[in-house]
Amino acid sequence: MNWLVTGGAGYIGAHVVRAMTEGGEHVVVYDDLSTGAADRVPADVPLVVGSVLDQELLERTFRDHDIAGVVHIAAKKQVGESVERPLYYYRENVTGLQTLLEAMTAVGVDRLVFSSSAAVYGMPDVDLVTEDTPCVPMSPYGETKLVGEWLIAAAARAHGLKAAALRYFNVAGAATPELSDSGAFNLIPMVFERLEAGEAPRIFGDDYATPDGTCVRDYIHVADIASAHLAAARRLAEAPAGTSLTLNIGRGEGSSVRQMVDRILKVTGREDLAPEVTARRPGDPARVVASADRIHAELGWSARHDLDDMIESAWLGWRHRHG
Ligand SMILES: O=c1ccn([C@@H]2O[C@H](COP(=O)(O)OP(=O)(O)O[C@H]3O[C@H](CO)[C@@H](O)[C@H](O)[C@H]3O)[C@@H](O)[C@H]2O)c(=O)[nH]1
């Protein structure tokens, strides 16, 4: 059977394509190349350039490539930008998903793996976040992911769709330098950017109620994120109509910003640049760490890569892109 991976030319999408093809699945990439890059798509994987808002092209692609399921990763993902441009985020992430679901139901494509986010939880007040922890998103980005989950669950109930929403925690690293993240919107690449400019990395606040005062997150290697998609896709192939799973993808291990920065300085050999503490960044929760019990029970999946794998591979990727 053939899977369509939307956003398959992006950072996470390209890793999912890699894991699925290595796992023996047939994959077609659908990407508007607004942030993705065609050279991330392997030569033997068909690439359809188009928008998820284009229902006609989606339906034609489903028919032309005999698609049985969709892994929907195409989306806008910058939390700060979503605050500035909420209408754009709702159009791309919610109307885009709605259009995709309409195309799927029109053609009879009934399997969907959806990229959701720990951003749906907002500022969780628990040690480990389970899938039953209340969802109170703090940004339009997080809202679009939660509304997306609701849309999918409703479509599963009404139309027999089989779906898995995967809530990613903090994604990092790269399977190969070529597939690395080209943006610098998250902690690890933001630190690399400072180091490259000969500047000390910044810690946004050290007065949180955490052991060392800095924010704690659950970092997960993008290759582990990718293998979870393959496991979910396989699970849906055997699942009954109307199945709707919601699963955290994390390691269940918290790392503080200070611990992360210290390790990054070590890996890059820049321990001379001691981090500087600046003001809190508005909207940052103190602690967001997954319980990964449900995905382990449902899919038999668990993460294989540790923090050093993430930081070292991210650094190789950064050097590949920036010389
Ligand atoms: O130069 C920097 C950059 C970041 N941080 C801190 O590092 C932590 C991690 O920040 P970041 O990498 O931006 O991730 P999050 O803000 O945790 O958000 C990520 O993880 C969420 C899921 O948990 C996703 O929804 C978001 O899309 C994704 O960007 C936060 O406490 C930041 O304040 C610093 O202290 N200094």
Ligand as a Chemical Component Dictionary entry (heavy atoms), coordinates in Angstrom:
data_LIG
# 
_chem_comp.id                   LIG 
_chem_comp.type                 NON-POLYMER 
_chem_comp.pdbx_formal_charge   0 
_chem_comp.three_letter_code    LIG 
# 
loop_
_chem_comp_atom.comp_id 
_chem_comp_atom.atom_id 
_chem_comp_atom.alt_atom_id 
_chem_comp_atom.type_symbol 
_chem_comp_atom.charge 
_chem_comp_atom.model_Cartn_x 
_chem_comp_atom.model_Cartn_y 
_chem_comp_atom.model_Cartn_z 
_chem_comp_atom.pdbx_ordinal 
LIG O1  O1  O 0 18.356 30.569 23.258 1  
LIG C1  C1  C 0 17.519 29.972 23.918 2  
LIG C2  C2  C 0 16.461 29.221 23.322 3  
LIG C3  C3  C 0 15.547 28.584 24.143 4  
LIG N1  N1  N 0 15.651 28.656 25.486 5  
LIG C4  C4  C 0 14.717 27.890 26.345 6  
LIG O2  O2  O 0 14.801 26.540 25.973 7  
LIG C5  C5  C 0 13.557 25.877 26.237 8  
LIG C6  C6  C 0 13.142 25.146 24.989 9  
LIG O3  O3  O 0 12.795 26.118 24.015 10 
LIG P1  P1  P 0 12.412 25.731 22.518 11 
LIG O4  O4  O 0 13.453 24.873 21.922 12 
LIG O5  O5  O 0 12.061 27.004 21.818 13 
LIG O6  O6  O 0 11.147 24.783 22.687 14 
LIG P2  P2  P 0 9.713  25.018 23.387 15 
LIG O7  O7  O 0 9.462  26.434 23.665 16 
LIG O8  O8  O 0 9.652  24.047 24.522 17 
LIG O9  O9  O 0 8.717  24.587 22.210 18 
LIG C7  C7  C 0 8.980  23.446 21.404 19 
LIG O10 O10 O 0 8.330  22.330 21.913 20 
LIG C8  C8  C 0 6.909  22.398 21.899 21 
LIG C9  C9  C 0 6.370  21.080 22.362 22 
LIG O11 O11 O 0 6.656  20.873 23.712 23 
LIG C10 C10 C 0 6.417  22.661 20.502 24 
LIG O12 O12 O 0 5.048  22.871 20.552 25 
LIG C11 C11 C 0 7.076  23.862 19.899 26 
LIG O13 O13 O 0 6.673  23.962 18.557 27 
LIG C12 C12 C 0 8.561  23.717 19.975 28 
LIG O14 O14 O 0 9.185  24.868 19.478 29 
LIG C13 C13 C 0 12.594 26.978 26.671 30 
LIG O15 O15 O 0 12.519 26.995 28.071 31 
LIG C14 C14 C 0 13.267 28.276 26.209 32 
LIG O16 O16 O 0 12.967 29.401 26.995 33 
LIG C15 C15 C 0 16.673 29.381 26.078 34 
LIG O17 O17 O 0 16.765 29.473 27.309 35 
LIG N2  N2  N 0 17.579 30.017 25.274 36 
# 
loop_
_chem_comp_bond.comp_id 
_chem_comp_bond.atom_id_1 
_chem_comp_bond.atom_id_2 
_chem_comp_bond.value_order 
_chem_comp_bond.pdbx_ordinal 
LIG O1  C1  DOUB 1  
LIG C1  C2  SING 2  
LIG C1  N2  SING 3  
LIG C2  C3  DOUB 4  
LIG C3  N1  SING 5  
LIG N1  C4  SING 6  
LIG N1  C15 SING 7  
LIG C4  O2  SING 8  
LIG C4  C14 SING 9  
LIG O2  C5  SING 10 
LIG C5  C6  SING 11 
LIG C5  C13 SING 12 
LIG C6  O3  SING 13 
LIG O3  P1  SING 14 
LIG P1  O4  DOUB 15 
LIG P1  O5  SING 16 
LIG P1  O6  SING 17 
LIG O6  P2  SING 18 
LIG P2  O7  DOUB 19 
LIG P2  O8  SING 20 
LIG P2  O9  SING 21 
LIG O9  C7  SING 22 
LIG C7  O10 SING 23 
LIG C7  C12 SING 24 
LIG O10 C8  SING 25 
LIG C8  C9  SING 26 
LIG C8  C10 SING 27 
LIG C9  O11 SING 28 
LIG C10 O12 SING 29 
LIG C10 C11 SING 30 
LIG C11 O13 SING 31 
LIG C11 C12 SING 32 
LIG C12 O14 SING 33 
LIG C13 O15 SING 34 
LIG C13 C14 SING 35 
LIG C14 O16 SING 36 
LIG C15 O17 DOUB 37 
LIG C15 N2  SING 38 
# 
